[in-house]
Amino acid sequence: MERRFVKVASIHDIPLGLGKMVMAHGKPMALFNVDGEFCAINQICPHMGGPLSEGKLNGKVVECPWHKWTYYVDTGLPDHEGGHAVASYEAKVEGENIFIGGLKKI
């Protein structure tokens, strides 16, 4: 079943190179602004529950602020072999609004 897109933020809410925790479909998600492209992944790091939206963003890779686990924000995949992945969600911009849809098919 395809999820409908829900409005979660404005483009002005998330500066370049930063993330923000938003709620969509009843789940906390980390929404990032990567050079004007918005990417959404699960907010919770699978290691010990760290808040990924508060992590340091380096290009498309976010580092969990608690224990340094790293993920690509556009796919949810780890940036190294053998790492764990997090869910990645469709994100789109319409006008100044950001919407999150269903899981991304990688």
Secondary structure as GFF3:
##gff-version 3
##sequence-region A 1 106
A	DSSP	beta_strand	6	10	.	.	.	ID=ss1
A	DSSP	three_ten_helix	11	13	.	.	.	ID=ss2
A	DSSP	beta_strand	19	24	.	.	.	ID=ss3
A	DSSP	beta_strand	27	34	.	.	.	ID=ss4
A	DSSP	beta_strand	37	42	.	.	.	ID=ss5
A	DSSP	three_ten_helix	52	54	.	.	.	ID=ss6
A	DSSP	beta_strand	56	58	.	.	.	ID=ss7
A	DSSP	beta_strand	61	63	.	.	.	ID=ss8
A	DSSP	beta_strand	70	72	.	.	.	ID=ss9
A	DSSP	beta_strand	88	94	.	.	.	ID=ss10
A	DSSP	beta_strand	97	103	.	.	.	ID=ss11
###
